[in-house]
Amino acid sequence: MTRSQFLNEAHIYFEDDLLDTLMNIENPIAKRLLDLHKQQQKTDIGFVTQAAKPGSVNIITYTKAAETLRKKKDDDFIEDVAKNVEADKPLDQHDRTKSFNFLRDNKAMTTAKISRLVNTLFPKEYEDAEGQKVLRDLIDKYGALTDDTTNFEVVKGEDIRKWYDEETYDSKKGELASSCMRHSRCQEYLDIYVKNPEVVSMLICTNAKGLLIGRALIWELTDSNASQLMDRIYFRDERIKEKFIAWAEEKDIAYKAGRGLTNTVWRGERLKRSPKVQLENWEFDYYPYMDTFQKLDMEDGMLYNSEDRAEGFYILNSTDGEYSELVTVWSNYEDQEINEEEAEWSEPLGDWISRENGVYISTDYDRTTGFYPKDHHDVVLIDGAGYFHIDDTVYSACMDQQILYSDAIAIVGGIYDMEAKEFGHEHDYTDRSKKLVMWQEMLCADWLKRLIDLDIWDEKPFIIDDVRKVGEKYILRDHKLTVYNTAKGQLSEEHCVALNIETEGLKEILTDEPSYYYNLDKSTKFELISALKDKDDKEVEKIENWVH
């Protein structure tokens, strides 16, 4: 390949973490980068990963990648990959993963700003004013998603009002962006927080740009085994939520572990006493929606989160600055009345749901995003990951469970047909917890390679549970076959009998059906067909299907 040809045809590969980040960015350049993955392009950049440094990527050229890969001389597979890289042959998922891992471990890649990557791949395309605006938007969004810098601060008084305003927020994602009190029209509702600095403060978390990525009110409690309570956490993403909880535990502060009036934890256990707060000022024209202390005694200014109903209480659960009396709502799903302060409206179901028995699920579609009962048929619980909409998961037969679609790897499932030009199998999925065996590692690789060349099969890997290692290769566990070394080559016991070959004293070898039938000498196949004709029509048909 000449230098000119190389620059016109070289492939570029992005690592999975970088692809995930780009998919979370709404920007036309991010889309172009995603479209470029595994495609030919006009630079010598070969591999790109997300860098540890915020706003940056790691890059390496094809030439340097090939040189680095060749350093691992004790790995024949890596040497083969190096040759493919140098020749610009397309790499499959297995080759790409091994290449990225080796290049990263050897610190062979160069760190650069995301803007440098864009300007290299799309030279002079974003130099005008509009192009610079789009590029700056990408730089800002990519930088924010790759920057883990956070700063915690406790604020009081008017600063609470300031940090409630969505204009101070970093993004429009997560529970923070769904807070009903974030709007500018709600600023006048917040006096109950602002005018009671002795008992109300707020923990805020900002990013490197000084923008809000999380907040939670902190209350001074009265007559409780804990002195302070961190209220519901509003956060951009789960990582921020976990940092708030860690902060509260370090300060020995009780905290809301989830939605619901009584879901409060202190020192690893539920609060033994229902928390309450004594306000100094409580008569206001407007009130905010309160997550925990929704019951206000207008006689003495005590806030409660208990179940007690009493005359003279304001119920602070309105999103328009008003207050109400305790009311109930009807849930068709649960077929019962629910206290309104313990209910959540489910947009997907068009119904009220008990908050403590439900979960908020975010999807890519408005129609499926919302609050669901945990036992709803569209809700899937994945161990260690949480609750998800069933449309964001896929069933794995080999694992006998739903797994996240984003983690799913297509594999060869149950096999029901194998011929010279046919490979009938079920489509199945697994995640990274299962070891994969690539087709090149199979004993029947010659057959699989022919299927690939004929565009009959799509290179899906096998899982280790379905194969068995024999020597340096793997065979199909459910299709293993014992054969004998004969003068006519390797033959099964059935075929030795058909050809009157005595097997006693012959060496036994373990193989599998596709390796055996595909590699049978053609003349031996026809000899077997002749010997078995009118005796075993099924086996004759099988052998005929393997003639190639």
Secondary structure by P-SEA (a helix, b strand, c coil): ccaaaaaabbbbbbcaaaaaaaaacccaaaaaaaaaccccccccccbbbbcccccbbbbbcaaaaaaaaacccccaaaaaaaaaaaacccccaaaaaaaaaaaaaaccbbbbcaaaaaaaacccccccaaaaaaaaaaaaaaaaaaccbbbbbbbccaaaaaaacccccccccccccccccccccccccaaaaaaccccbbbbbbbccccccccbbbbbbcccccccccccccccccaaaaaaaaaaaaaacccccccccccccccccccccccbbbbbcccccccccccccccccccccbbbbcccccccccccccccccccccbbbbbbcccccccccccbbbbcccccccccccbbbbbccccccccccccccccccccccccccccccbbbbcccccccccccccccccccccccccbbbbbbbcccccbbbbccccccaaaaaaaaaaaccccccccccccccccccccccccbbbbbbbcccccccaaaaaaacccccccbbbbbcaaaaaaaccaaaaaaaaaaaccccaaaaaaaaaacc
